[in-house]
Amino acid sequence: MTKTLIVDGNSLLQLGFHGLKNFQDNKENLGAVFYFLNTIKKLILEYNFDKVVVAWDGEKNYESRRKVYPQYKIKRAEKRLSSEKMESLYSQKLRVQQYLEEIFIRQCIAKGIIKEIV
């Protein structure tokens, strides 16, 4: 039986980005990259997973959730990151995706996962 680890990529990346704010190399923040890859490594070694799949949120993925619950993360608009921090987060995300590609970890971008309740 194959043991598969499914990772919420955006969530894990955000944890590292906000949790390791001062982890830098040449004034470039790498906290998200470091946290993301080390967490996956730790989980693979600790639980002996055979396969890892990272799911990334698609663009405006929150819209399908707001159809179910209109107040979904509504207060986050007040806490937007500066353009500099958004650029840092985005560059770290691209870096993580490239590293995952190099170590043969499967990735997918999930768009609109939650279906409307009928």
MARSEFI-853025 format. One record per residue: residue number from 1; residue in three letters; y, z, x of N, C-alpha, C in turn. Coordinates in nm, 4 decimals. Layout:
N
node pamar=NUM tidren=ala n_Y=Y n_Z=Z n_X=X ca_Y=Y ca_Z=Z ca_X=X c_Y=Y c_Z=Z c_X=X
...
This chain:
118
node pamar=1 tidren=met n_Y=-0.1174 n_Z=0.0000 n_X=0.0837 ca_Y=0.0000 ca_Z=0.0000 ca_X=0.0000 c_Y=0.1251 c_Z=0.0000 c_X=0.0892
node pamar=2 tidren=thr n_Y=0.2206 n_Z=-0.0861 n_X=0.0575 ca_Y=0.3431 ca_Z=-0.0975 ca_X=0.1347 c_Y=0.4461 c_Z=0.0041 c_X=0.0852
node pamar=3 tidren=lys n_Y=0.4984 n_Z=0.0836 n_X=0.1784 ca_Y=0.6048 ca_Z=0.1784 ca_X=0.1441 c_Y=0.7391 c_Z=0.1107 c_X=0.1711
node pamar=4 tidren=thr n_Y=0.8195 n_Z=0.0981 n_X=0.0654 ca_Y=0.9472 ca_Z=0.0290 ca_X=0.0770 c_Y=1.0632 c_Z=0.1236 c_X=0.0515
node pamar=5 tidren=leu n_Y=1.1609 n_Z=0.1194 n_X=0.1399 ca_Y=1.2849 ca_Z=0.1946 ca_X=0.1241 c_Y=1.3900 c_Z=0.1001 c_X=0.0678
node pamar=6 tidren=ile n_Y=1.4486 n_Z=0.1371 n_X=-0.0457 ca_Y=1.5565 ca_Z=0.0579 ca_X=-0.1047 c_Y=1.6856 c_Z=0.1364 c_X=-0.0863
node pamar=7 tidren=val n_Y=1.7835 n_Z=0.0724 n_X=-0.0230 ca_Y=1.9080 ca_Z=0.1394 ca_X=0.0146 c_Y=2.0255 c_Z=0.0821 c_X=-0.0643
node pamar=8 tidren=asp n_Y=2.1091 n_Z=0.1701 n_X=-0.1182 ca_Y=2.2358 ca_Z=0.1295 ca_X=-0.1788 c_Y=2.3342 c_Z=0.1125 c_X=-0.0630
node pamar=9 tidren=gly n_Y=2.3512 n_Z=-0.0105 n_X=-0.0190 ca_Y=2.4295 ca_Z=-0.0389 ca_X=0.1001 c_Y=2.5742 c_Z=0.0084 c_X=0.0927
node pamar=10 tidren=asn n_Y=2.6412 n_Z=-0.0207 n_X=-0.0187 ca_Y=2.7812 ca_Z=0.0182 ca_X=-0.0309 c_Y=2.7982 c_Z=0.1697 c_X=-0.0267
node pamar=11 tidren=ser n_Y=2.7100 n_Z=0.2406 n_X=-0.0915 ca_Y=2.7191 ca_Z=0.3863 ca_X=-0.0949 c_Y=2.6991 c_Z=0.4458 c_X=0.0443
node pamar=12 tidren=leu n_Y=2.5970 n_Z=0.4004 n_X=0.1149 ca_Y=2.5694 ca_Z=0.4526 ca_X=0.2487 c_Y=2.6835 c_Z=0.4175 c_X=0.3452
node pamar=13 tidren=leu n_Y=2.7373 n_Z=0.2972 n_X=0.3329 ca_Y=2.8492 ca_Z=0.2561 ca_X=0.4177 c_Y=2.9718 c_Z=0.3434 c_X=0.3918
node pamar=14 tidren=gln n_Y=3.0015 n_Z=0.3699 n_X=0.2646 ca_Y=3.1170 ca_Z=0.4535 ca_X=0.2286 c_Y=3.1008 c_Z=0.5957 c_X=0.2837
node pamar=15 tidren=leu n_Y=2.9802 n_Z=0.6496 n_X=0.2762 ca_Y=2.9562 ca_Z=0.7844 ca_X=0.3302 c_Y=2.9910 c_Z=0.7916 c_X=0.4786
node pamar=16 tidren=gly n_Y=2.9456 n_Z=0.6942 n_X=0.5522 ca_Y=2.9750 ca_Z=0.6919 ca_X=0.6954 c_Y=3.1214 c_Z=0.6672 c_X=0.7244
node pamar=17 tidren=phe n_Y=3.1830 n_Z=0.5802 n_X=0.6470 ca_Y=3.3233 ca_Z=0.5461 ca_X=0.6690 c_Y=3.4138 c_Z=0.6669 c_X=0.6475
node pamar=18 tidren=his n_Y=3.3895 n_Z=0.7407 n_X=0.5395 ca_Y=3.4740 ca_Z=0.8563 ca_X=0.5088 c_Y=3.4291 c_Z=0.9822 c_X=0.5832
node pamar=19 tidren=gly n_Y=3.3021 n_Z=0.9902 n_X=0.6180 ca_Y=3.2499 ca_Z=1.1095 ca_X=0.6843 c_Y=3.2721 c_Z=1.1120 c_X=0.8343
node pamar=20 tidren=leu n_Y=3.2720 n_Z=0.9963 n_X=0.8973 ca_Y=3.2909 ca_Z=0.9884 ca_X=1.0432 c_Y=3.4184 c_Z=0.9105 c_X=1.0753
node pamar=21 tidren=lys n_Y=3.5298 n_Z=0.9586 n_X=1.0254 ca_Y=3.6583 ca_Z=0.8892 ca_X=1.0401 c_Y=3.7016 c_Z=0.8740 c_X=1.1850
node pamar=22 tidren=asn n_Y=3.6660 n_Z=0.9686 n_X=1.2687 ca_Y=3.7153 ca_Z=0.9682 ca_X=1.4062 c_Y=3.6131 c_Z=0.9177 c_X=1.5073
node pamar=23 tidren=phe n_Y=3.5101 n_Z=0.8503 n_X=1.4610 ca_Y=3.4092 ca_Z=0.7946 ca_X=1.5512 c_Y=3.4584 c_Z=0.6559 c_X=1.5919
node pamar=24 tidren=gln n_Y=3.5173 n_Z=0.6464 n_X=1.7118 ca_Y=3.5837 ca_Z=0.5231 ca_X=1.7515 c_Y=3.5389 c_Z=0.4735 c_X=1.8878
node pamar=25 tidren=asp n_Y=3.5569 n_Z=0.3435 n_X=1.9053 ca_Y=3.5354 ca_Z=0.2783 ca_X=2.0335 c_Y=3.6530 c_Z=0.1837 c_X=2.0554
node pamar=26 tidren=asn n_Y=3.7301 n_Z=0.2052 n_X=2.1619 ca_Y=3.8495 ca_Z=0.1238 ca_X=2.1887 c_Y=3.9421 c_Z=0.1151 c_X=2.0678
node pamar=27 tidren=lys n_Y=3.9672 n_Z=0.2292 n_X=2.0059 ca_Y=4.0560 ca_Z=0.2421 ca_X=1.8891 c_Y=4.0038 c_Z=0.1714 c_X=1.7640
node pamar=28 tidren=glu n_Y=3.8788 n_Z=0.1291 n_X=1.7658 ca_Y=3.8174 ca_Z=0.0670 ca_X=1.6482 c_Y=3.7201 c_Z=0.1676 c_X=1.5870
node pamar=29 tidren=asn n_Y=3.7347 n_Z=0.1941 n_X=1.4579 ca_Y=3.6480 ca_Z=0.2901 ca_X=1.3901 c_Y=3.5093 c_Z=0.2297 c_X=1.3719
node pamar=30 tidren=leu n_Y=3.4077 n_Z=0.3034 n_X=1.4121 ca_Y=3.2688 ca_Z=0.2589 ca_X=1.3988 c_Y=3.1823 c_Z=0.3613 c_X=1.3258
node pamar=31 tidren=gly n_Y=3.2455 n_Z=0.4565 n_X=1.2577 ca_Y=3.1717 ca_Z=0.5621 ca_X=1.1894 c_Y=3.0733 c_Z=0.5108 c_X=1.0863
node pamar=32 tidren=ala n_Y=3.1146 n_Z=0.4115 n_X=1.0086 ca_Y=3.0269 ca_Z=0.3577 ca_X=0.9046 c_Y=2.9048 c_Z=0.2892 c_X=0.9654
node pamar=33 tidren=val n_Y=2.9270 n_Z=0.2136 n_X=1.0713 ca_Y=2.8167 ca_Z=0.1424 ca_X=1.1383 c_Y=2.7168 c_Z=0.2428 c_X=1.1957
node pamar=34 tidren=phe n_Y=2.7690 n_Z=0.3398 n_X=1.2688 ca_Y=2.6847 ca_Z=0.4412 ca_X=1.3319 c_Y=2.6040 c_Z=0.5181 c_X=1.2274
node pamar=35 tidren=tyr n_Y=2.6709 n_Z=0.5680 n_X=1.1242 ca_Y=2.6050 ca_Z=0.6473 ca_X=1.0209 c_Y=2.5000 c_Z=0.5654 c_X=0.9464
node pamar=36 tidren=phe n_Y=2.5354 n_Z=0.4430 n_X=0.9084 ca_Y=2.4457 ca_Z=0.3557 ca_X=0.8325 c_Y=2.3154 c_Z=0.3312 c_X=0.9082
node pamar=37 tidren=leu n_Y=2.3276 n_Z=0.2837 n_X=1.0306 ca_Y=2.2079 ca_Z=0.2477 ca_X=1.1072 c_Y=2.1246 c_Z=0.3689 c_X=1.1455
node pamar=38 tidren=asn n_Y=2.1893 n_Z=0.4787 n_X=1.1810 ca_Y=2.1148 ca_Z=0.5988 ca_X=1.2172 c_Y=2.0448 c_Z=0.6620 c_X=1.0979
node pamar=39 tidren=thr n_Y=2.1056 n_Z=0.6546 n_X=0.9811 ca_Y=2.0414 ca_Z=0.7087 ca_X=0.8605 c_Y=1.9159 c_Z=0.6293 c_X=0.8265
node pamar=40 tidren=ile n_Y=1.9260 n_Z=0.4975 n_X=0.8334 ca_Y=1.8079 ca_Z=0.4141 ca_X=0.8051 c_Y=1.6983 c_Z=0.4399 c_X=0.9081
node pamar=41 tidren=lys n_Y=1.7368 n_Z=0.4484 n_X=1.0347 ca_Y=1.6381 ca_Z=0.4762 ca_X=1.1410 c_Y=1.5671 c_Z=0.6094 c_X=1.1151
node pamar=42 tidren=lys n_Y=1.6460 n_Z=0.7116 n_X=1.0822 ca_Y=1.5887 ca_Z=0.8443 ca_X=1.0567 c_Y=1.4905 c_Z=0.8398 c_X=0.9393
node pamar=43 tidren=leu n_Y=1.5275 n_Z=0.7711 n_X=0.8314 ca_Y=1.4404 ca_Z=0.7629 ca_X=0.7139 c_Y=1.3116 c_Z=0.6870 c_X=0.7436
node pamar=44 tidren=ile n_Y=1.3225 n_Z=0.5785 n_X=0.8184 ca_Y=1.2028 ca_Z=0.5006 ca_X=0.8544 c_Y=1.1064 c_Z=0.5858 c_X=0.9364
node pamar=45 tidren=leu n_Y=1.1598 n_Z=0.6545 n_X=1.0358 ca_Y=1.0748 ca_Z=0.7362 ca_X=1.1228 c_Y=1.0170 c_Z=0.8575 c_X=1.0508
node pamar=46 tidren=glu n_Y=1.0978 n_Z=0.9201 n_X=0.9657 ca_Y=1.0541 ca_Z=1.0419 ca_X=0.8977 c_Y=0.9508 c_Z=1.0146 c_X=0.7880
node pamar=47 tidren=tyr n_Y=0.9664 n_Z=0.9036 n_X=0.7167 ca_Y=0.8785 ca_Z=0.8770 ca_X=0.6023 c_Y=0.7859 c_Z=0.7572 c_X=0.6222
node pamar=48 tidren=asn n_Y=0.7877 n_Z=0.6963 n_X=0.7401 ca_Y=0.6986 ca_Z=0.5848 ca_X=0.7745 c_Y=0.7062 c_Z=0.4679 c_X=0.6771
node pamar=49 tidren=phe n_Y=0.8272 n_Z=0.4223 n_X=0.6473 ca_Y=0.8431 ca_Z=0.3060 ca_X=0.5602 c_Y=0.7983 c_Z=0.1803 c_X=0.6327
node pamar=50 tidren=asp n_Y=0.7353 n_Z=0.0903 n_X=0.5576 ca_Y=0.6901 ca_Z=-0.0368 ca_X=0.6134 c_Y=0.7966 c_Z=-0.1449 c_X=0.6002
node pamar=51 tidren=lys n_Y=0.8797 n_Z=-0.1319 n_X=0.4973 ca_Y=0.9789 ca_Z=-0.2341 ca_X=0.4666 c_Y=1.1071 c_Z=-0.1664 c_X=0.4205
node pamar=52 tidren=val n_Y=1.2201 n_Z=-0.2292 n_X=0.4511 ca_Y=1.3500 ca_Z=-0.1782 ca_X=0.4076 c_Y=1.4259 c_Z=-0.2922 c_X=0.3414
node pamar=53 tidren=val n_Y=1.4859 n_Z=-0.2634 n_X=0.2265 ca_Y=1.5696 ca_Z=-0.3603 ca_X=0.1566 c_Y=1.7039 c_Z=-0.2932 c_X=0.1293
node pamar=54 tidren=val n_Y=1.8121 n_Z=-0.3595 n_X=0.1678 ca_Y=1.9465 ca_Z=-0.3074 ca_X=0.1441 c_Y=2.0103 c_Z=-0.3915 c_X=0.0337
node pamar=55 tidren=ala n_Y=2.0543 n_Z=-0.3245 n_X=-0.0733 ca_Y=2.1217 ca_Z=-0.3919 ca_X=-0.1843 c_Y=2.2707 c_Z=-0.3647 c_X=-0.1754
node pamar=56 tidren=trp n_Y=2.3489 n_Z=-0.4710 n_X=-0.1748 ca_Y=2.4950 ca_Z=-0.4603 ca_X=-0.1690 c_Y=2.5513 c_Z=-0.4926 c_X=-0.3066
node pamar=57 tidren=asp n_Y=2.6584 n_Z=-0.4229 n_X=-0.3447 ca_Y=2.7256 ca_Z=-0.4526 ca_X=-0.4711 c_Y=2.7903 c_Z=-0.5897 c_X=-0.4630
node pamar=58 tidren=gly n_Y=2.7862 n_Z=-0.6594 n_X=-0.5751 ca_Y=2.8559 ca_Z=-0.7867 ca_X=-0.5843 c_Y=3.0031 c_Z=-0.7640 c_X=-0.6138
node pamar=59 tidren=glu n_Y=3.0785 n_Z=-0.8716 n_X=-0.6126 ca_Y=3.2221 ca_Z=-0.8628 ca_X=-0.6398 c_Y=3.2461 c_Z=-0.8133 c_X=-0.7820
node pamar=60 tidren=lys n_Y=3.3350 n_Z=-0.7186 n_X=-0.7966 ca_Y=3.3719 ca_Z=-0.6590 ca_X=-0.9258 c_Y=3.2499 c_Z=-0.6108 c_X=-1.0037
node pamar=61 tidren=asn n_Y=3.1568 n_Z=-0.5486 n_X=-0.9334 ca_Y=3.0337 ca_Z=-0.5000 ca_X=-0.9950 c_Y=3.0591 c_Z=-0.3903 c_X=-1.0980
node pamar=62 tidren=tyr n_Y=3.1722 n_Z=-0.3242 n_X=-1.0852 ca_Y=3.2061 ca_Z=-0.2162 ca_X=-1.1772 c_Y=3.2276 c_Z=-0.2651 c_X=-1.3203
node pamar=63 tidren=glu n_Y=3.2579 n_Z=-0.3943 n_X=-1.3397 ca_Y=3.2893 ca_Z=-0.4444 ca_X=-1.4729 c_Y=3.1739 c_Z=-0.4256 c_X=-1.5712
node pamar=64 tidren=ser n_Y=3.0519 n_Z=-0.4480 n_X=-1.5273 ca_Y=2.9372 ca_Z=-0.4313 ca_X=-1.6177 c_Y=2.9184 c_Z=-0.2845 c_X=-1.6542
node pamar=65 tidren=arg n_Y=2.9501 n_Z=-0.1950 n_X=-1.5615 ca_Y=2.9385 ca_Z=-0.0518 ca_X=-1.5899 c_Y=3.0469 c_Z=-0.0061 c_X=-1.6872
node pamar=66 tidren=arg n_Y=3.1652 n_Z=-0.0657 n_X=-1.6759 ca_Y=3.2746 ca_Z=-0.0293 ca_X=-1.7668 c_Y=3.2487 c_Z=-0.0751 c_X=-1.9096
node pamar=67 tidren=lys n_Y=3.1651 n_Z=-0.1745 n_X=-1.9279 ca_Y=3.1281 ca_Z=-0.2158 ca_X=-2.0639 c_Y=3.0470 c_Z=-0.1061 c_X=-2.1317
node pamar=68 tidren=val n_Y=2.9678 n_Z=-0.0353 n_X=-2.0519 ca_Y=2.8866 ca_Z=0.0738 ca_X=-2.1037 c_Y=2.9683 c_Z=0.2022 c_X=-2.1132
node pamar=69 tidren=tyr n_Y=3.0501 n_Z=0.2275 n_X=-2.0109 ca_Y=3.1301 ca_Z=0.3497 ca_X=-2.0036 c_Y=3.2706 c_Z=0.3137 c_X=-1.9549
node pamar=70 tidren=pro n_Y=3.3662 n_Z=0.2971 n_X=-2.0479 ca_Y=3.5011 ca_Z=0.2507 ca_X=-2.0121 c_Y=3.5739 c_Z=0.3360 c_X=-1.9083
node pamar=71 tidren=gln n_Y=3.5395 n_Z=0.4630 n_X=-1.8948 ca_Y=3.6066 ca_Z=0.5513 ca_X=-1.7987 c_Y=3.5432 c_Z=0.5474 c_X=-1.6592
node pamar=72 tidren=tyr n_Y=3.4462 n_Z=0.4582 n_X=-1.6366 ca_Y=3.3739 ca_Z=0.4525 ca_X=-1.5104 c_Y=3.4701 c_Z=0.4365 c_X=-1.3927
node pamar=73 tidren=lys n_Y=3.4763 n_Z=0.5371 n_X=-1.3070 ca_Y=3.5565 ca_Z=0.5392 ca_X=-1.1845 c_Y=3.7011 c_Z=0.4963 c_X=-1.2077
node pamar=74 tidren=ile n_Y=3.7564 n_Z=0.5295 n_X=-1.3222 ca_Y=3.8927 ca_Z=0.4886 ca_X=-1.3584 c_Y=3.9973 c_Z=0.5534 c_X=-1.2672
node pamar=75 tidren=lys n_Y=3.9702 n_Z=0.6733 n_X=-1.2182 ca_Y=4.0664 ca_Z=0.7432 ca_X=-1.1330 c_Y=4.0676 c_Z=0.6906 c_X=-0.9899
node pamar=76 tidren=arg n_Y=3.9725 n_Z=0.6072 n_X=-0.9553 ca_Y=3.9677 ca_Z=0.5540 ca_X=-0.8183 c_Y=4.0840 c_Z=0.4610 c_X=-0.7882
node pamar=77 tidren=ala n_Y=4.1444 n_Z=0.4026 n_X=-0.8904 ca_Y=4.2580 ca_Z=0.3132 ca_X=-0.8679 c_Y=4.3722 c_Z=0.3870 c_X=-0.7989
node pamar=78 tidren=glu n_Y=4.3826 n_Z=0.5172 n_X=-0.8243 ca_Y=4.4874 ca_Z=0.5988 ca_X=-0.7627 c_Y=4.4586 c_Z=0.6261 c_X=-0.6155
node pamar=79 tidren=lys n_Y=4.3359 n_Z=0.6137 n_X=-0.5747 ca_Y=4.2943 ca_Z=0.6517 ca_X=-0.4392 c_Y=4.2599 c_Z=0.5298 c_X=-0.3534
node pamar=80 tidren=arg n_Y=4.3258 n_Z=0.4195 n_X=-0.3762 ca_Y=4.2980 ca_Z=0.2978 ca_X=-0.3004 c_Y=4.3247 c_Z=0.3192 c_X=-0.1514
node pamar=81 tidren=leu n_Y=4.2439 n_Z=0.2539 n_X=-0.0697 ca_Y=4.2626 ca_Z=0.2597 ca_X=0.0744 c_Y=4.3779 c_Z=0.1688 c_X=0.1159
node pamar=82 tidren=ser n_Y=4.4416 n_Z=0.2018 n_X=0.2255 ca_Y=4.5465 ca_Z=0.1155 ca_X=0.2796 c_Y=4.4826 c_Z=-0.0159 c_X=0.3244
node pamar=83 tidren=ser n_Y=4.5641 n_Z=-0.1173 n_X=0.3421 ca_Y=4.5094 ca_Z=-0.2475 ca_X=0.3828 c_Y=4.4424 c_Z=-0.2382 c_X=0.5197
node pamar=84 tidren=glu n_Y=4.4947 n_Z=-0.1522 n_X=0.6070 ca_Y=4.4346 ca_Z=-0.1333 ca_X=0.7393 c_Y=4.2952 c_Z=-0.0725 c_X=0.7286
node pamar=85 tidren=lys n_Y=4.2814 n_Z=0.0285 n_X=0.6426 ca_Y=4.1512 ca_Z=0.0927 ca_X=0.6245 c_Y=4.0536 c_Z=-0.0008 c_X=0.5527
node pamar=86 tidren=met n_Y=4.1032 n_Z=-0.0789 n_X=0.4564 ca_Y=4.0164 ca_Z=-0.1750 ca_X=0.3874 c_Y=3.9632 c_Z=-0.2787 c_X=0.4863
node pamar=87 tidren=glu n_Y=4.0502 n_Z=-0.3230 n_X=0.5762 ca_Y=4.0089 ca_Z=-0.4202 ca_X=0.6781 c_Y=3.9030 c_Z=-0.3603 c_X=0.7705
node pamar=88 tidren=ser n_Y=3.9210 n_Z=-0.2336 n_X=0.8073 ca_Y=3.8246 ca_Z=-0.1649 ca_X=0.8922 c_Y=3.6898 c_Z=-0.1515 c_X=0.8214
node pamar=89 tidren=leu n_Y=3.6934 n_Z=-0.1114 n_X=0.6942 ca_Y=3.5698 ca_Z=-0.0970 ca_X=0.6165 c_Y=3.4986 c_Z=-0.2308 c_X=0.6034
node pamar=90 tidren=tyr n_Y=3.5743 n_Z=-0.3350 n_X=0.5733 ca_Y=3.5152 ca_Z=-0.4679 ca_X=0.5556 c_Y=3.4541 c_Z=-0.5188 c_X=0.6867
node pamar=91 tidren=ser n_Y=3.5237 n_Z=-0.4990 n_X=0.7988 ca_Y=3.4696 ca_Z=-0.5462 ca_X=0.9269 c_Y=3.3432 c_Z=-0.4689 c_X=0.9644
node pamar=92 tidren=gln n_Y=3.3400 n_Z=-0.3396 n_X=0.9314 ca_Y=3.2194 ca_Z=-0.2614 ca_X=0.9595 c_Y=3.1039 c_Z=-0.3059 c_X=0.8701
node pamar=93 tidren=lys n_Y=3.1357 n_Z=-0.3415 n_X=0.7454 ca_Y=3.0316 ca_Z=-0.3910 ca_X=0.6548 c_Y=2.9709 c_Z=-0.5199 c_X=0.7098
node pamar=94 tidren=leu n_Y=3.0559 n_Z=-0.6114 n_X=0.7535 ca_Y=3.0057 ca_Z=-0.7365 ca_X=0.8112 c_Y=2.9213 c_Z=-0.7104 c_X=0.9350
node pamar=95 tidren=arg n_Y=2.9645 n_Z=-0.6166 n_X=1.0158 ca_Y=2.8904 ca_Z=-0.5813 ca_X=1.1377 c_Y=2.7528 c_Z=-0.5254 c_X=1.1035
node pamar=96 tidren=val n_Y=2.7479 n_Z=-0.4353 n_X=1.0055 ca_Y=2.6199 ca_Z=-0.3786 ca_X=0.9628 c_Y=2.5297 c_Z=-0.4892 c_X=0.9090
node pamar=97 tidren=gln n_Y=2.5835 n_Z=-0.5787 n_X=0.8279 ca_Y=2.5026 ca_Z=-0.6874 ca_X=0.7729 c_Y=2.4460 c_Z=-0.7760 c_X=0.8837
node pamar=98 tidren=gln n_Y=2.5245 n_Z=-0.8011 n_X=0.9868 ca_Y=2.4763 ca_Z=-0.8811 ca_X=1.0998 c_Y=2.3658 c_Z=-0.8079 c_X=1.1756
node pamar=99 tidren=tyr n_Y=2.3853 n_Z=-0.6783 n_X=1.1974 ca_Y=2.2829 ca_Z=-0.6006 ca_X=1.2669 c_Y=2.1526 c_Z=-0.5969 c_X=1.1859
node pamar=100 tidren=leu n_Y=2.1640 n_Z=-0.5784 n_X=1.0559 ca_Y=2.0446 ca_Z=-0.5752 ca_X=0.9713 c_Y=1.9696 c_Z=-0.7080 c_X=0.9776
node pamar=101 tidren=glu n_Y=2.0445 n_Z=-0.8161 n_X=0.9817 ca_Y=1.9844 ca_Z=-0.9492 ca_X=0.9937 c_Y=1.9060 c_Z=-0.9604 c_X=1.1251
node pamar=102 tidren=glu n_Y=1.9632 n_Z=-0.9076 n_X=1.2309 ca_Y=1.8997 ca_Z=-0.9147 ca_X=1.3631 c_Y=1.7722 c_Z=-0.8309 c_X=1.3722
node pamar=103 tidren=ile n_Y=1.7646 n_Z=-0.7226 n_X=1.2965 ca_Y=1.6447 ca_Z=-0.6373 ca_X=1.3030 c_Y=1.5519 c_Z=-0.6608 c_X=1.1827
node pamar=104 tidren=phe n_Y=1.5711 n_Z=-0.7750 n_X=1.1164 ca_Y=1.4821 ca_Z=-0.8217 ca_X=1.0108 c_Y=1.4724 c_Z=-0.7279 c_X=0.8908
node pamar=105 tidren=ile n_Y=1.5851 n_Z=-0.6679 n_X=0.8544 ca_Y=1.5895 ca_Z=-0.5883 ca_X=0.7317 c_Y=1.6453 c_Z=-0.6780 c_X=0.6227
node pamar=106 tidren=arg n_Y=1.5717 n_Z=-0.6865 n_X=0.5139 ca_Y=1.6125 ca_Z=-0.7737 ca_X=0.4035 c_Y=1.7353 c_Z=-0.7184 c_X=0.3328
node pamar=107 tidren=gln n_Y=1.8203 n_Z=-0.8100 n_X=0.2849 ca_Y=1.9416 ca_Z=-0.7714 ca_X=0.2140 c_Y=1.9574 c_Z=-0.8586 c_X=0.0903
node pamar=108 tidren=cys n_Y=2.0220 n_Z=-0.8019 n_X=-0.0097 ca_Y=2.0551 ca_Z=-0.8803 ca_X=-0.1281 c_Y=2.1884 c_Z=-0.8315 c_X=-0.1825
node pamar=109 tidren=ile n_Y=2.2583 n_Z=-0.9191 n_X=-0.2494 ca_Y=2.3831 ca_Z=-0.8812 ca_X=-0.3148 c_Y=2.3548 c_Z=-0.8791 c_X=-0.4638
node pamar=110 tidren=ala n_Y=2.3751 n_Z=-0.7625 n_X=-0.5222 ca_Y=2.3445 ca_Z=-0.7434 ca_X=-0.6637 c_Y=2.4712 c_Z=-0.7586 c_X=-0.7453
node pamar=111 tidren=lys n_Y=2.4697 n_Z=-0.8487 n_X=-0.8410 ca_Y=2.5860 ca_Z=-0.8699 ca_X=-0.9262 c_Y=2.5499 c_Z=-0.8340 c_X=-1.0697
node pamar=112 tidren=gly n_Y=2.6242 n_Z=-0.7387 n_X=-1.1259 ca_Y=2.6061 ca_Z=-0.7041 ca_X=-1.2659 c_Y=2.4682 c_Z=-0.6532 c_X=-1.3004
node pamar=113 tidren=ile n_Y=2.4192 n_Z=-0.5541 n_X=-1.2277 ca_Y=2.2837 ca_Z=-0.5030 ca_X=-1.2483 c_Y=2.2645 c_Z=-0.4398 c_X=-1.3865
node pamar=114 tidren=ile n_Y=2.3607 n_Z=-0.3584 n_X=-1.4293 ca_Y=2.3446 ca_Z=-0.2879 ca_X=-1.5560 c_Y=2.3662 c_Z=-0.3848 c_X=-1.6715
node pamar=115 tidren=lys n_Y=2.2715 n_Z=-0.3906 n_X=-1.7595 ca_Y=2.2809 ca_Z=-0.4771 ca_X=-1.8777 c_Y=2.3511 c_Z=-0.3992 c_X=-1.9893
node pamar=116 tidren=glu n_Y=2.4133 n_Z=-0.4736 n_X=-2.0778 ca_Y=2.4774 ca_Z=-0.4095 ca_X=-2.1917 c_Y=2.3726 c_Z=-0.3427 c_X=-2.2790
node pamar=117 tidren=ile n_Y=2.4097 n_Z=-0.2291 n_X=-2.3348 ca_Y=2.3205 ca_Z=-0.1596 ca_X=-2.4270 c_Y=2.3308 c_Z=-0.2269 c_X=-2.5626
node pamar=118 tidren=val n_Y=2.2183 n_Z=-0.2669 n_X=-2.6154 ca_Y=2.2170 ca_Z=-0.3382 ca_X=-2.7447 c_Y=2.1967 c_Z=-0.2414 c_X=-2.8578
